[in-house]
């Protein structure tokens, strides 16, 4: 499964599973244990990243400039291993968010 699909699946789980927030802890895909507040914060950061990407797609920002303009530092994902790993598929993520509008 592609990194993009895993991120979308994870977001869907967070958004569509209210019972997840009822639990005391939840395991993130990487295996790190997250408490309820961690899950809520992660969900909010993920939704914000998607909102930003949709906005860049709406403005028709060229794909080669998207990663620089997405600005993930304030979300804690500026130079993470995950961000580096999915950078090669950012064009597909851009296309997907453009089609979601």
GITA-V206298 format. One record per helix or strand. SS is the DSSP state (H for helix, E for strand). FROM is the first residue (numbers start at 1). LEN is the number of residues. If there is no record, write none. Layout:
SS:FROM:LEN
SS:FROM:LEN
//
This chain:
H:3:14
H:18:5
E:25:3
E:33:3
H:36:23
H:63:8
H:73:3
H:81:19
//
